[in-house]
């Protein structure tokens, strides 16, 4: 996971060359590159230079592993579970990349839209029509918001990466879940954004990446979207 977070924004291969210490550039042996276990075995230090390994690396791997357990707990041992577990990793990678670099790379979202449609049609309960509508609703909604934002707020409201990311979510999960993703992301984005301003973590007018909130909304939609949708229609319509 950390390889993807580090290399994808730079346009580097996630396969080769082998991982190396970012501080001394020494290649890391396979037995020193086992997620979490190697960090504990090496006591958080590089074997070659003995400098500390950034704590974010084991945190990323730990939460990714816990995410897999959450997906298995929710969906059991099924083929859709494999897809959803992979999708969780995508959400997690996008969260870190967008937070660090303020981008959501096309190399993730564009192939993801195609793969999502195929999975939606063949492996997931989404169905091909719902998947296609998800692409149109997910991407189209944010595209519309991006188009009108300069006229309403005087500045761009959505980036192209956000648009393609929500289209990808719609491809995997369908149009209802794409809608839930956007609603949940908007609520969390507004609440957390206000909190960051109040505590002066960010300044007024400073850009806050929306990708992490979309990823959180997509995770909630993936896990409980159907229940949320049914609850909404029972309670309000």
PyMOL commands that set and color helices and strands:
alter all, ss='L'
color gray80, all
select helices_A, chain A and resi 2-10+30-32+37-41+55-75+79-101+106-122+128-152+160-173+175-198+211-236
alter helices_A, ss='H'
color red, helices_A
deselect
rebuild
show_as cartoon
